[in-house]
Amino acid sequence: MKRIFAFVLALCLAICFCSCSDSSEPIVLAYGLQANPTNLDPQSASSPSAFTVLYATMEGLYRFDETGTPVLGVAEKEPEISADQKKYTFTIREDAVWTYLNEDKQEQTVPVTADDFVFAFERLLDPQTKSPAAERFYCIKNASDIHAGTMAPETIGVQAIDEKTLVIELETPTDYFESLLATTYAMPCNREFFESTNGRYGLNRTTVRSNGMYRIGSWDETTQIRLDKNTYYHAPEIVFADTVRLRIPQKDDASELERLSDDIVNGVFISGQDAQALDETEYRMLQMKDAVWGIQFQVADGPFSNASIRKAVSLCFDRAVYQSKLPSYLTATNTIIPTDAMLFGKMYEPLQKTDTIDPAAAYTAYQKGLSELSKNSITGAKLLVCESDTVDVASYFSDISQILQRDLSLFLSVESLPQKEYTQKLKNGDYDLAVVCLTSSDNNALTYLSSYASTASNNTSGYQNASFDALLSEANSANQSSQALALCRQAEDQLLSDNVFLPMMWQSKVFATKKATEGLVYLKQTGVVHFMKTTNETA
């Protein structure tokens, strides 16, 4: 087994892969996307593949540098900030332009204006946009009322004083505001162009425009997206490659590991299991925890809707019985949010919880639950499992299942189904317990919890808790990063205390590239790879 190098850069929170290149020849990079990005609307996009393209082709008032620090982007200089820290006045760069190809494939430009940001924020907070990040921008004046539908989008505290002067007013001072402005959600949107797309904005090459380091040269959803260097970009010194080919995987394609090994791509995310096959003398690898596997209860109906029954199971949930069996890319955990997650530019500080394994208390709780359900026993309960899961969680859970049989006389069978049938049963709530994997498309800590919000469209557990909802909402809109972190931890603790999801293990993925590759930068702040030059020394 080859050892995986995990490069922990506590201050930079980024990994950069560098080497020497012959500057006389065009530099071409190939990177493996996880999927075709079906939506490149920065105000509503939510997939890692979309974020990868957007950070390469668009830019807000700020951008993230190779260390994950917000630095000036479209803004010409640092804003003038009022004494009460609630009013920001930005000047838009004179050389900031939108670029696109006309019908004759000739490159055209249009100035980026202050109104492009006004329109972007109006759309972001408009409830019809259904932006997954709207609550994060409640710090802006009138934002929460606009998102609630009680005020018009035009009343937002963002004004274009003239073509190049933008004023943003906040409800209260916000210490992570610059980081927010560097995200995709705060990228500009040209009003006239958006309206000309007739509802198809961001869906193909002709309905997107670029103002970042690259522009989209071609987009074939069956093969690749080609990014070409934007010759009008205001900071050409940070643009590394002339062309970036973003390979789109297809059903019958080679695996990510094979594509990397065969030089089809220069860099790609692979599973921790696949990474063990790489030679550490030839490849650079960064391992990061980005998913949590566990057991989810159906709490809207059935025997596990009873809190005492779920508590009994949790008191038998001895993770020590499978911990020693886990490979290096799986880490046993009794909390949800992984240690590599971020929140508003800060590292998430994981909960510290101690497992309480108490068979006697478990039996008492179980009998209490049976009494509340007017049952003598629970029979026919099944654990729903997806056949195509990349981790065989059910095999590790079998050790837990034996404990449940011994201590509670609770017998569970396994129902293993194809992906489509598993997803349908989960969506319909047609299960007792299910193996579930929680992820975050942008490495935001709150995203790991968001599927348990009462109104979440992907809430498949039936969990309804007003206190939990309030904590999530308050964390999303907190004005201080420390407050957001504290509220997020409280929300996670609430979910764990209600025993809706019993975490079993964190899964790590690996960002891998050959050592001869330069120009790929992974940032924990965004959860995706960026294509840029770096001043960091090779790790």
C-alpha positions as CSV (number, residue, x, y, z in Angstrom):
1,M,0.0,0.0,0.0
2,K,1.3,3.4,-0.9
3,R,1.1,6.0,1.8
4,I,-1.0,9.1,1.1
5,F,0.6,12.4,1.8
6,A,-1.8,14.8,3.4
7,F,-0.4,18.3,3.2
8,V,-2.0,20.4,5.9
9,L,-1.5,24.1,5.2
10,A,-3.2,25.7,8.3
11,L,-2.7,29.3,7.2
12,C,-3.0,29.0,3.5
13,L,-5.6,26.3,3.4
14,A,-4.6,25.5,-0.2
15,I,-2.4,23.1,-2.1
16,C,-0.5,24.2,-5.2
17,F,1.1,21.9,-7.7
18,C,4.0,23.5,-9.5
19,S,6.8,22.8,-12.0
20,C,8.7,24.4,-14.8
21,S,7.2,24.9,-18.3
22,D,8.5,26.0,-21.6
23,S,7.0,29.5,-21.9
24,S,7.6,29.5,-25.7
25,E,4.8,26.9,-26.2
26,P,1.1,27.3,-25.3
27,I,0.3,25.8,-21.9
28,V,-2.6,23.4,-21.9
29,L,-4.1,21.9,-18.7
30,A,-6.6,19.1,-18.5
31,Y,-8.7,18.7,-15.4
32,G,-11.4,16.1,-14.6
33,L,-14.8,17.5,-13.6
34,Q,-17.1,15.3,-11.5
35,A,-20.0,15.9,-13.9
36,N,-21.3,18.2,-16.6
37,P,-22.3,21.5,-14.9
38,T,-25.9,21.9,-16.0
39,N,-26.2,25.4,-14.5
40,L,-23.6,28.2,-14.7
41,D,-25.8,30.9,-13.2
42,P,-23.6,32.2,-10.4
43,Q,-26.5,33.3,-8.2
44,S,-28.1,29.8,-8.2
45,A,-25.4,27.2,-9.2
46,S,-24.7,24.6,-6.5
47,S,-22.5,21.8,-7.9
48,P,-18.7,21.5,-7.5
49,S,-18.4,21.3,-11.3
50,A,-20.3,24.6,-11.8
51,F,-18.2,26.3,-9.1
52,T,-15.0,25.2,-10.8
53,V,-16.1,26.8,-14.1
54,L,-17.4,29.9,-12.5
55,Y,-14.3,30.7,-10.4
56,A,-12.3,30.3,-13.6
57,T,-14.5,32.4,-15.8
58,M,-16.1,35.1,-13.6
59,E,-15.0,37.4,-10.8
60,G,-16.7,39.5,-8.2
61,L,-15.6,42.6,-6.3
62,Y,-13.1,40.2,-4.6
63,R,-11.6,36.9,-5.6
64,F,-9.7,34.3,-3.6
65,D,-5.9,34.1,-4.1
66,E,-3.9,30.9,-4.0
67,T,-3.9,31.0,-0.2
68,G,-7.7,31.4,0.1
69,T,-7.5,35.0,1.1
70,P,-10.0,37.5,-0.4
71,V,-8.1,40.0,-2.6
72,L,-9.3,42.7,-4.9
73,G,-11.0,41.5,-8.0
74,V,-13.3,43.7,-10.1
75,A,-12.9,46.4,-7.4
76,E,-10.2,48.9,-8.3
77,K,-9.2,49.6,-4.7
78,E,-10.3,48.8,-1.1
79,P,-13.7,50.2,-0.4
80,E,-14.4,53.3,1.6
81,I,-16.1,52.1,4.8
82,S,-18.3,54.3,6.9
83,A,-17.5,54.9,10.6
84,D,-20.3,52.5,11.7
85,Q,-18.9,49.9,9.2
86,K,-22.3,49.5,7.6
87,K,-21.7,51.3,4.3
88,Y,-19.2,50.2,1.7
89,T,-18.4,52.3,-1.4
90,F,-16.6,50.4,-4.2
91,T,-15.0,51.7,-7.4
92,I,-15.2,49.3,-10.4
93,R,-12.1,48.9,-12.4
94,E,-12.1,50.8,-15.7
95,D,-10.5,47.7,-17.5
96,A,-13.1,45.2,-16.1
97,V,-15.0,43.9,-19.1
98,W,-17.3,41.1,-20.1
99,T,-16.0,39.0,-23.0
100,Y,-17.9,36.7,-25.3
101,L,-17.8,35.4,-28.9
102,N,-20.3,36.7,-31.4
103,E,-22.0,34.7,-34.1
104,D,-18.9,34.9,-36.2
105,K,-16.8,33.7,-33.3
106,Q,-15.2,37.1,-32.9
107,E,-14.3,38.2,-29.4
108,Q,-16.4,41.1,-28.1
109,T,-16.3,43.1,-24.9
110,V,-18.8,45.0,-22.8
111,P,-17.8,47.1,-19.6
112,V,-18.6,45.6,-16.2
113,T,-20.6,48.2,-14.4
114,A,-21.9,48.9,-10.9
115,D,-25.4,48.0,-12.1
116,D,-24.2,44.5,-12.9
117,F,-23.7,44.0,-9.2
118,V,-27.0,45.6,-8.2
119,F,-28.8,43.2,-10.5
120,A,-26.8,40.3,-9.2
121,F,-27.8,41.0,-5.6
122,E,-31.4,41.6,-6.6
123,R,-31.5,38.2,-8.3
124,L,-29.6,36.5,-5.4
125,L,-32.2,37.6,-2.8
126,D,-35.3,37.3,-5.1
127,P,-37.1,34.2,-3.8
128,Q,-37.9,33.1,-7.4
129,T,-34.1,32.6,-8.0
130,K,-34.0,29.9,-5.2
131,S,-30.4,30.6,-4.5
132,P,-29.0,28.1,-2.0
133,A,-26.9,30.9,-0.4
134,A,-29.4,33.7,0.0
135,E,-29.5,33.6,3.8
136,R,-25.7,34.1,3.9
137,F,-26.3,37.6,2.5
138,Y,-28.9,38.7,5.1
139,C,-26.3,41.1,6.4
140,I,-27.2,43.4,3.4
141,K,-29.9,46.0,4.1
142,N,-33.5,44.6,3.4
143,A,-32.1,41.3,2.2
144,S,-34.1,39.1,4.6
145,D,-37.4,40.9,3.8
146,I,-36.7,40.6,0.1
147,H,-36.0,36.9,0.4
148,A,-39.1,36.4,2.5
149,G,-41.1,38.1,-0.3
150,T,-42.3,41.0,1.8
151,M,-40.2,43.6,-0.1
152,A,-39.3,44.0,-3.7
153,P,-35.8,43.1,-4.9
154,E,-35.3,46.7,-6.0
155,T,-35.3,47.8,-2.4
156,I,-32.1,46.0,-1.6
157,G,-29.3,48.1,0.0
158,V,-27.1,48.0,-3.1
159,Q,-27.0,51.1,-5.3
160,A,-25.2,52.1,-8.5
161,I,-24.3,55.8,-7.9
162,D,-22.8,55.9,-11.4
163,E,-21.4,53.4,-13.9
164,K,-18.3,52.7,-11.8
165,T,-19.4,53.5,-8.2
166,L,-21.2,50.9,-6.2
167,V,-22.6,51.4,-2.6
168,I,-23.6,48.4,-0.4
169,E,-25.4,49.1,2.9
170,L,-25.4,46.5,5.7
171,E,-27.9,45.9,8.4
172,T,-25.1,45.4,10.9
173,P,-21.2,45.2,10.6
174,T,-20.1,41.8,9.3
175,D,-16.6,40.6,9.8
176,Y,-16.5,38.1,6.9
177,F,-18.1,40.4,4.3
178,E,-15.1,40.3,2.0
179,S,-15.1,36.5,2.0
180,L,-18.8,36.6,1.0
181,L,-18.1,39.0,-1.9
182,A,-15.4,36.6,-3.2
183,T,-17.9,33.7,-3.6
184,T,-19.7,32.8,-6.8
185,Y,-23.0,34.1,-5.5
186,A,-21.7,37.7,-5.4
187,M,-20.5,37.6,-9.0
188,P,-22.0,40.3,-11.3
189,C,-24.8,39.7,-13.8
190,N,-25.4,42.0,-16.7
191,R,-29.1,42.9,-16.7
192,E,-29.6,43.4,-20.5
193,F,-27.7,40.1,-21.3
194,F,-29.6,38.1,-18.7
195,E,-33.0,39.3,-20.1
196,S,-31.9,38.5,-23.7
197,T,-31.4,34.8,-22.8
198,N,-35.1,34.3,-22.2
199,G,-34.8,32.1,-19.2
200,R,-31.8,30.1,-20.4
201,Y,-29.1,32.1,-18.6
202,G,-26.1,29.9,-17.7
203,L,-27.3,26.8,-19.5
204,N,-24.9,26.8,-22.5
205,R,-22.0,28.7,-24.0
206,T,-24.1,31.3,-25.8
207,T,-26.0,32.2,-22.6
208,V,-22.9,32.9,-20.4
209,R,-20.4,35.8,-20.5
210,S,-17.0,35.9,-18.8
211,N,-15.2,38.6,-16.9
212,G,-12.6,36.4,-15.2
213,M,-9.3,34.8,-16.0
214,Y,-10.8,32.5,-18.7
215,R,-13.8,32.5,-21.1
216,I,-15.7,29.5,-22.4
217,G,-14.4,28.7,-25.8
218,S,-16.6,25.6,-26.3
219,W,-19.0,23.5,-24.2
220,D,-19.9,19.9,-25.3
221,E,-21.7,18.2,-22.5
222,T,-20.6,14.8,-23.8
223,T,-16.9,15.5,-23.8
224,Q,-15.5,18.7,-22.3
225,I,-15.6,22.4,-21.6
226,R,-12.7,24.3,-23.2
227,L,-11.6,27.4,-21.3
228,D,-9.4,30.0,-23.2
229,K,-7.3,32.6,-21.6
230,N,-9.2,35.9,-21.4
231,T,-6.8,38.3,-23.1
232,Y,-8.8,41.2,-21.6
233,Y,-8.4,40.1,-18.0
234,H,-7.0,42.8,-15.8
235,A,-4.4,40.7,-14.0
236,P,-2.8,38.5,-16.7
237,E,0.2,37.8,-14.4
238,I,-1.9,35.3,-12.3
239,V,-3.2,33.4,-15.3
240,F,-1.1,30.2,-15.8
241,A,-2.5,28.2,-18.8
242,D,-3.5,29.3,-22.2
243,T,-6.2,26.7,-22.4
244,V,-7.9,24.6,-19.7
245,R,-9.7,21.5,-20.9
246,L,-12.3,20.4,-18.4
247,R,-13.1,16.7,-19.1
248,I,-16.6,15.6,-18.5
249,P,-16.9,12.0,-17.4
250,Q,-19.3,9.7,-19.2
251,K,-21.0,6.5,-18.1
252,D,-18.6,4.2,-19.9
253,D,-15.5,6.3,-19.4
254,A,-12.3,5.2,-17.8
255,S,-12.2,5.8,-14.0
256,E,-10.7,9.0,-12.6
257,L,-7.6,7.0,-11.6
258,E,-7.1,5.6,-15.1
259,R,-7.6,9.1,-16.7
260,L,-4.9,10.5,-14.5
261,S,-2.5,7.6,-15.0
262,D,-3.0,7.7,-18.8
263,D,-2.4,11.5,-18.9
264,I,-5.9,12.2,-20.1
265,V,-6.1,14.7,-17.2
266,N,-3.4,16.6,-15.3
267,G,-5.4,16.6,-12.1
268,V,-8.5,15.0,-10.6
269,F,-10.3,14.1,-7.4
270,I,-10.1,10.3,-6.8
271,S,-11.3,8.2,-3.9
272,G,-9.1,7.4,-1.0
273,Q,-9.1,3.8,-2.0
274,D,-7.9,4.6,-5.6
275,A,-5.2,6.9,-4.2
276,Q,-3.5,3.9,-2.6
277,A,-2.6,2.7,-6.1
278,L,-0.5,5.8,-6.9
279,D,3.2,6.1,-6.5
280,E,4.0,8.9,-4.1
281,T,7.2,9.7,-5.9
282,E,5.3,10.5,-9.1
283,Y,2.2,12.2,-7.7
284,R,1.2,14.9,-5.3
285,M,-1.8,14.1,-3.2
286,L,-3.9,16.0,-0.8
287,Q,-6.4,14.0,1.3
288,M,-9.4,15.8,2.7
289,K,-12.5,14.6,4.6
290,D,-15.5,15.7,2.5
291,A,-18.3,13.3,3.4
292,V,-19.9,11.6,6.4
293,W,-21.7,8.2,6.2
294,G,-24.2,7.2,8.8
295,I,-27.6,5.7,9.6
296,Q,-30.6,7.9,9.0
297,F,-34.0,7.1,10.7
298,Q,-37.4,7.7,9.2
299,V,-38.8,9.9,11.9
300,A,-42.1,11.0,10.4
301,D,-43.7,7.6,10.7
302,G,-43.1,4.0,11.9
303,P,-41.4,2.7,15.0
304,F,-38.3,5.0,14.7
305,S,-40.5,8.1,14.9
306,N,-40.3,7.4,18.6
307,A,-37.5,9.3,20.3
308,S,-37.0,6.7,23.0
309,I,-36.5,3.9,20.4
310,R,-33.9,6.0,18.6
311,K,-32.2,6.9,21.9
312,A,-32.0,3.1,22.7
313,V,-30.2,2.5,19.4
314,S,-27.8,5.3,20.0
315,L,-26.9,3.9,23.4
316,C,-25.9,0.6,21.8
317,F,-24.0,2.3,18.9
318,D,-20.5,1.2,19.8
319,R,-18.2,2.5,17.0
320,A,-15.3,0.7,18.6
321,V,-16.5,-2.6,17.1
322,Y,-15.7,-1.5,13.5
323,Q,-13.2,1.3,14.0
324,S,-10.1,-1.0,13.7
325,K,-11.5,-2.5,10.4
326,L,-11.6,0.9,8.6
327,P,-9.1,1.6,5.8
328,S,-7.0,4.8,6.0
329,Y,-9.5,6.9,4.0
330,L,-12.3,6.2,6.4
331,T,-12.3,7.7,10.0
332,A,-14.8,6.6,12.6
333,T,-16.7,9.6,14.0
334,N,-19.6,10.3,16.3
335,T,-20.1,13.8,14.9
336,I,-21.3,15.0,11.5
337,I,-19.3,17.9,10.1
338,P,-15.8,16.9,8.9
339,T,-12.7,18.5,10.3
340,D,-11.8,20.0,6.8
341,A,-15.1,22.0,6.5
342,M,-15.1,25.7,6.4
343,L,-17.6,28.4,7.5
344,F,-17.4,32.0,6.2
345,G,-13.6,31.8,5.6
346,K,-12.8,30.1,8.9
347,M,-12.0,26.4,9.7
348,Y,-14.9,24.7,11.4
349,E,-14.2,23.7,15.0
350,P,-15.7,20.2,15.3
351,L,-17.8,19.1,18.3
352,Q,-16.1,17.1,20.9
353,K,-18.4,14.3,22.0
354,T,-17.9,11.2,24.0
355,D,-19.8,8.0,23.1
356,T,-22.1,6.9,25.9
357,I,-22.6,3.1,25.6
358,D,-25.0,1.8,28.2
359,P,-26.8,-1.4,27.5
360,A,-29.0,-1.2,30.6
361,A,-30.1,2.4,29.8
362,A,-30.6,1.3,26.2
363,Y,-32.9,-1.5,27.3
364,T,-34.9,0.8,29.6
365,A,-35.3,3.4,26.8
366,Y,-36.3,0.7,24.3
367,Q,-39.0,-0.7,26.6
368,K,-40.3,2.8,27.2
369,G,-40.5,3.4,23.5
370,L,-42.3,0.1,22.9
371,S,-44.8,1.1,25.6
372,E,-45.4,4.5,24.0
373,L,-46.0,2.7,20.7
374,S,-48.2,0.1,22.4
375,K,-46.0,-2.6,21.0
376,N,-44.3,-5.7,22.5
377,S,-41.6,-5.7,19.9
378,I,-40.4,-4.2,16.6
379,T,-40.5,-6.7,13.7
380,G,-39.7,-6.5,10.0
381,A,-37.5,-3.4,10.3
382,K,-35.2,-3.0,7.4
383,L,-32.0,-1.1,6.7
384,L,-32.2,0.5,3.2
385,V,-28.9,0.4,1.3
386,C,-27.9,1.6,-2.2
387,E,-26.1,-1.1,-4.2
388,S,-23.8,1.3,-5.9
389,D,-22.5,3.0,-2.7
390,T,-18.7,3.5,-2.8
391,V,-18.4,2.5,0.8
392,D,-19.9,-0.8,2.2
393,V,-21.3,0.8,5.3
394,A,-23.7,-2.1,5.8
395,S,-20.9,-4.5,6.4
396,Y,-19.5,-2.2,9.2
397,F,-23.0,-1.7,10.6
398,S,-23.5,-5.5,10.8
399,D,-21.3,-5.4,14.0
400,I,-23.7,-2.7,15.5
401,S,-26.7,-4.8,14.4
402,Q,-25.4,-7.8,16.4
403,I,-25.3,-5.5,19.5
404,L,-28.9,-4.4,18.9
405,Q,-30.0,-8.1,18.7
406,R,-28.1,-8.9,21.9
407,D,-29.1,-6.0,24.0
408,L,-32.5,-5.0,22.6
409,S,-33.8,-8.0,20.8
410,L,-34.1,-5.7,17.8
411,F,-33.5,-7.5,14.5
412,L,-32.8,-5.6,11.3
413,S,-32.6,-7.0,7.8
414,V,-30.9,-5.3,4.9
415,E,-32.7,-4.2,1.8
416,S,-30.1,-3.4,-1.0
417,L,-31.5,-1.7,-4.0
418,P,-30.2,-0.1,-7.3
419,Q,-29.6,3.6,-7.2
420,K,-32.9,4.7,-8.8
421,E,-35.0,2.5,-6.5
422,Y,-33.0,3.4,-3.4
423,T,-33.4,7.2,-4.2
424,Q,-37.2,6.8,-4.8
425,K,-37.7,4.9,-1.5
426,L,-35.7,7.5,0.4
427,K,-37.6,10.4,-1.2
428,N,-40.9,8.8,-0.4
429,G,-40.0,8.0,3.2
430,D,-40.6,4.3,2.4
431,Y,-38.0,2.9,4.8
432,D,-37.2,2.4,8.5
433,L,-33.5,3.1,8.5
434,A,-31.2,4.0,5.6
435,V,-27.5,4.3,4.9
436,V,-27.0,7.9,3.9
437,C,-24.0,10.0,2.9
438,L,-24.0,13.7,3.7
439,T,-21.8,16.0,1.6
440,S,-21.2,19.7,0.9
441,S,-20.8,21.0,-2.6
442,D,-18.9,24.1,-1.5
443,N,-17.2,22.7,1.7
444,N,-19.5,24.9,3.8
445,A,-20.1,23.4,7.2
446,L,-23.8,24.3,7.3
447,T,-24.5,22.5,4.1
448,Y,-23.9,19.1,5.8
449,L,-26.9,19.9,8.1
450,S,-29.1,21.7,5.6
451,S,-31.0,18.6,4.4
452,Y,-32.6,18.3,7.9
453,A,-34.2,21.7,7.8
454,S,-38.0,21.3,7.9
455,T,-38.6,23.0,4.6
456,A,-35.6,21.5,2.7
457,S,-36.6,19.9,-0.5
458,N,-34.1,17.1,0.1
459,N,-35.3,16.4,3.6
460,T,-35.9,12.6,3.4
461,S,-35.9,11.9,7.1
462,G,-39.2,13.6,7.9
463,Y,-37.4,15.6,10.7
464,Q,-39.2,18.7,11.8
465,N,-37.7,20.8,14.6
466,A,-38.3,24.5,14.9
467,S,-35.3,25.0,17.2
468,F,-33.0,23.3,14.8
469,D,-34.4,25.4,11.9
470,A,-33.8,28.6,13.9
471,L,-30.2,27.7,14.7
472,L,-29.5,27.0,11.0
473,S,-31.1,30.2,9.9
474,E,-29.3,32.3,12.6
475,A,-26.0,30.6,11.7
476,N,-26.4,31.4,8.0
477,S,-27.2,35.0,8.7
478,A,-24.9,35.7,11.7
479,N,-22.8,38.8,11.3
480,Q,-19.7,37.5,13.1
481,S,-17.9,34.4,12.0
482,S,-17.4,33.3,15.6
483,Q,-21.1,33.6,16.2
484,A,-21.9,31.6,13.1
485,L,-19.5,28.8,14.2
486,A,-21.1,28.6,17.6
487,L,-24.6,28.5,16.2
488,C,-23.6,25.8,13.6
489,R,-22.1,23.7,16.4
490,Q,-25.4,24.1,18.4
491,A,-27.4,23.0,15.4
492,E,-25.2,19.9,14.9
493,D,-25.5,19.1,18.6
494,Q,-29.3,19.4,18.3
495,L,-29.4,17.0,15.4
496,L,-27.2,14.5,17.2
497,S,-29.2,14.7,20.4
498,D,-32.4,14.0,18.5
499,N,-30.7,10.9,17.1
500,V,-32.1,11.5,13.6
501,F,-28.7,10.7,12.0
502,L,-26.1,8.4,13.7
503,P,-22.8,9.2,12.1
504,M,-20.4,6.3,11.5
505,M,-17.4,7.5,9.5
506,W,-15.9,10.4,7.6
507,Q,-14.7,9.6,4.1
508,S,-11.7,11.2,2.5
509,K,-11.2,12.0,-1.1
510,V,-7.8,12.9,-2.7
511,F,-6.8,15.6,-5.1
512,A,-4.1,14.1,-7.1
513,T,-1.8,15.4,-9.9
514,K,1.6,14.4,-11.3
515,K,4.5,16.3,-9.8
516,A,5.3,17.8,-13.2
517,T,2.0,19.8,-13.2
518,E,1.7,23.4,-12.4
519,G,-1.3,25.8,-12.1
520,L,-3.8,23.8,-10.1
521,V,-4.8,25.1,-6.7
522,Y,-7.3,23.5,-4.4
523,L,-8.9,25.8,-1.9
524,K,-10.8,24.7,1.2
525,Q,-12.6,28.0,1.2
526,T,-14.5,27.0,-2.0
527,G,-14.1,23.2,-2.1
528,V,-12.9,23.2,-5.7
529,V,-9.8,23.6,-7.8
530,H,-8.7,26.9,-9.2
531,F,-6.5,27.5,-12.2
532,M,-3.9,30.2,-11.4
533,K,-0.2,30.9,-10.9
534,T,1.1,30.8,-7.3
535,T,3.9,32.4,-5.4
536,N,4.1,29.4,-3.0
537,E,7.1,27.1,-3.1
538,T,6.4,23.6,-4.3
539,A,5.3,21.4,-1.4
